[in-house]
Amino acid sequence: MGVKDAQSVIATGSQASWDNAVHYYALKKSGNEQIKKHTFGDFLKAKEAGEYEEYDIMKDPYMKKYTYARQ
């Protein structure tokens, strides 16, 4: 993540930024081939353009284990 990525995150707002960061990280950690072509900034633009669906950490078995509500 670079300066432009940080500026994009700041401009987006904290909660939306956090959700997007978690979504990006989850895609990276799961080995998603589609995400390999994106920086975080590119990912945000692609998500805004509809290339990626909305993300819910509680519906992702890999990432849910890192939440407080792991049930």
C-alpha positions in Angstrom: 0.0 0.0 0.0 1.4 3.4 -1.0 0.6 7.1 -0.5 -2.2 7.1 -3.0 -3.8 4.1 -1.4 -3.6 5.8 2.0 -5.1 9.0 0.7 -7.9 6.9 -0.9 -8.6 5.2 2.4 -8.7 8.5 4.3 -11.1 10.0 1.8 -13.4 7.0 1.9 -14.0 7.1 5.7 -12.9 4.8 8.5 -15.6 2.1 8.5 -15.9 1.7 4.8 -12.1 1.8 4.6 -11.8 -0.9 7.3 -14.4 -3.1 5.5 -12.6 -2.7 2.2 -9.2 -3.4 3.8 -10.5 -6.6 5.3 -12.1 -7.7 2.0 -8.8 -7.0 0.2 -6.8 -8.9 2.8 -9.2 -11.9 2.7 -9.0 -12.1 -1.1 -5.2 -11.9 -0.9 -4.9 -14.6 1.8 -7.3 -16.9 0.1 -5.2 -16.9 -3.1 -7.8 -15.3 -5.3 -6.4 -15.1 -8.8 -8.5 -12.0 -9.7 -7.0 -9.9 -6.9 -3.4 -10.5 -7.9 -3.6 -7.8 -10.6 -4.7 -5.2 -8.1 -3.1 -2.9 -5.6 -5.3 -1.8 -2.8 -6.1 1.4 -4.6 -6.9 -0.5 -7.8 -9.1 -2.9 -5.8 -11.1 0.1 -4.4 -11.7 1.4 -7.9 -12.7 -2.1 -9.2 -15.0 -2.6 -6.2 -16.6 0.8 -6.9 -17.1 -0.2 -10.5 -18.9 -3.4 -9.4 -16.1 -5.9 -10.1 -16.3 -7.2 -6.6 -19.4 -8.0 -4.5 -20.0 -6.6 -1.1 -18.1 -8.5 1.6 -19.4 -9.8 4.9 -16.6 -11.2 7.2 -19.2 -13.2 9.1 -20.0 -15.2 5.9 -16.4 -16.0 5.2 -15.3 -19.1 7.0 -11.6 -18.2 6.7 -11.8 -14.7 8.1 -14.6 -15.3 10.6 -12.2 -17.1 12.9 -10.4 -13.8 13.4 -13.6 -12.1 14.7 -14.9 -11.7 18.2 -18.2 -13.5 17.3 -16.7 -16.8 16.0 -19.9 -18.9 16.5 
